[in-house]
C-alpha cells in the first residue's frame, strides 16, 4: 500500500510527489550566537522515534512547503499537515 499525504492545497497525494527536507522544530540561532550554537544547529540532530514534525515540499504538485506531523517509527501514520507559511504566521504571534 502506498503512503499518502493529505496536501491542504491538492488533496491526498502519494508521498512520491513530495521531497522531505527535515526537522520542522529547529530554532535558528541569533546572528551573533556562538560558534557552538551554530555548530549544533547545522550539524547536531536528534533522531527521535515516534511522532515528529518535518518540512516536506510538494515538488510534483502545488510546490508549497508543508509541515507534516507523522509517526516515523512503526506506522508512518500522518497526523496533521499544515502549510508552512500558515505555521510561520502562527508562530510569529
Buried (B, 14 or more C-beta within 10 A) or exposed (E): EEEEBEBBEBEEBEBEBBEEEEEBEEEEBEEEEEEEEBEBBEEEEEEEEEEBBBBBBBEEBBEBBBBBBBBBEEEEEBEEBBBBEEBEEEEEE
